[in-house]
């Protein structure tokens, strides 16, 4: 099963790392790797997530406190965004 990240999703993950370093949080890179691992686990166990109200035709997984938006294509998925659920997003 293929899992691809869009440029926007990669930028979201980098922003999480940058924020972590700016706030002097412990191991921001490890935190993002944990998010990626969790998304991979969800994808590999055929967790379909729920229909997204924020992005038309997308689905979403919650990896607290983040919401991972993705399009499903049979056995593959494109991760669209990784957004903080504590912030307002479209």
C-alpha positions, 0 to 999 in steps of 0.5 A: 500500500502506497502512502504519499505526502503532498508538498503541503503535507510535508510543509506542515510537518516541517512547520511542526518541527520548526515550531518545536525548536522555536518553543524549545520542545523536547525532540520535535523531529522525533515527534514528527516521526511519531506522527508519520509512524502513526499515519503509516500504521493507520494506512497499513491496517486499512483504517479508512478514517472518517469523511472530512467536513473540511476538505471535499471528498477527503477523509481524515485521521486524528493523530492528537492533536493533529488531523491528517487529511488524505485522499484514498485511491484504492490501496494507496492514499495521498496525505494532503495536510497535517493540521493542528486541531486546536486551530481553525482550518477551512 
